[in-house]
């Protein structure tokens, strides 16, 4: 996995979480907050895994 690709996917996940928690239709609802938290966690893990695999080469 390329770090550039992982960074792009992570940015998309962070943007998805931000939109989900701030959109008027979903803001303040616990499912949207939970989904956004999972998206942020996946973004961190995904990018970290890509960086880690790059350093092992």
Secondary structure, 3 states (H helix, E strand, C coil): CCHHHHHHHHHHHHHHHHHHHHCCCCCCCHHHHHHHHHHHHHHHHHHHHHHHHHHHC
